[in-house]
Amino acid sequence: MKLQDFVEPKAVVPELASSERDEVITELVDALIAADAAPKSLRDGLITEIIAREKKGSTGFGKGVAVPHVKHDKIKKITAAIGVSQAGVDFNALDKNPVYSIVLLLSPKGKPDEHLQAMETVFSNLQKDMFRRFLRQATTVDDVLGLLEEADSQQLGA
């Protein structure tokens, strides 16, 4: 599975307006709804579920990245939004550092294998220093989409 298989290009936010975790989650869910990648009727429920998931255990796994996610029975297709924060967001990350790159993933509840594949794709790319550095430096949607294309074609090394 490739990043371009599930990242919604119209839900890439290269300059997040929000600086608080819950506001960032709301901003990225709203981006997916605006892109018609998630139904508007699910907005509040998705936000509530993702924030509840964060309260159980942060998805900020360190190195400046977080991957908030939720499986929902009304989501038909895996989709993701990407947000970049220049100021950094406190996601209560494992390394206690701010998060600058956020990949918010929505998955159908009935497709756990697809969810795991998507998570593996996201994490394998976010483990690469070059990918993280370029994502953090991205200032336009085209910068982010170009980075995803490079990552998917394996042009980006460690």
N, C-alpha and C positions, 0 to 999 in steps of 0.2 A: 504494500500500500504506500502511496506517495502523499506528500503534504497537499499537493494540488488536487488530489482526489476528494478532499473534504474541507479544506480551508476555503471559505466563501470570500472571493475577491472583494465584494462590496461590503464586507464586514471587517476590513482591515482598517485599523485606526492608528495611524502613525504618530499622532500626537494626542494622547488621552487628555481630556479636559479634567478628569477627576484625579484626586491624589489620595483618596481613602479607598481601602479594599472593597467595601460594599458598593461604593459609588462606581468603581471601576467595573465590577461584575455587572451592575445595572447598565452601564454604558455599553459593554460588549454584548449583553443580551439584546439591548435595544438596536445595536448595529445589525445583529442577525435578523431581527424582526424587520427592520427597515429594508434589508436585502431579500426579504421573502424567504429566508432560510429557516424560519421558525414562526409558528402562528402567533399572532398578537394576543390571542385569547390565553396563551400559556405564560405570558410575560411575568406576572406576579408570582405564579407558582414556581417557575424556573429560577427566578431570583432567590426566592425563599429557600428552595432546595439546595441551590449552590452555596448560599451563605451558611445554611445548616451544615452542609458537608465540610465547609471551611472551619466551622467551630469545633467539629469532631477531631479534625486534624488538618493542618495547613497543607495546601497543595503547592506552597512555595518551597521547592526542594533545594534551594540554594543556588549560588552562582548567578543571582539576579533574575531568576525566572520562576514563574508559577503556571500551573496548569489546572485551573478550576474546571470541574467537569460534573456532569450529571447524566444519568440514564433515565429516560422518561418514556412512558408507554405511548404518548401522543406524538413523539418525534419519530418521523418515518425514515429519515436518512441521516447518517452521521454528518455533522457540520461543525465548523469551528470558526471563531473570530480570533483575530490577533490584535493586541494593543501594545503600544510602546509608550512608556512614560519616561521623559527626560529627567524628571525630578525624583523618581523612585516612589514606590508604594510599599507601606508596611503590610506584608502578607503573613507576618509571624513566621517567616521562613526558617527552615531548619538551621541555617547558618547565622540567623539573626540580622542579616543584611537586607536592604531594600530590594524590591523587585522592579525591574525595568521592562521586562518583556513578559506578556501574559498571553497564553493560548487558552481560550475558553472553548471547551468541547461539549457538544450536546450529542448524545447517542440514543438510538432506540433501545428500550429496555429489553426487548426480545432478541437482541443480537449481541450477546456478550463477546463473542469471538471478534466481531468487527470493532467493538469498543477497544478491546485489548490490542488489536492490530494498530488502530489509530494512535492509542497511547504509546505504543512501542515506537511508532514512526516519529511522534512528537519528541519523546524522550531521547531517542537515538540521535536526533538532530540537535536537540538542546544540550547534549553532552559535549558537542564539538565547540571548542573555544572560538573558532573562526565564525561559525554560524551565530553563536550568541553575540559576539562582538559586532558583526555586521547588522544583526537584527536590532541591537541596541542603538546603533548609529543611523538606522533607517529614519528618514524624515518625510518620505512620501509613500503613497500606496505602491507606486511603481518600484521603489526601492525594495519593499517587502516582497512583492510578487516576483521580482527578479531573483531575490535571494531564495525563495521557495523553488523556483525553476532550477537554479544552480544546485540546490541541495538534492532535489529529486533526480537530477542527472548525475549525481555523485561527483560534481566538480569541486565540492567544498570538503577539504580534508579536516583533520583534527586541528 
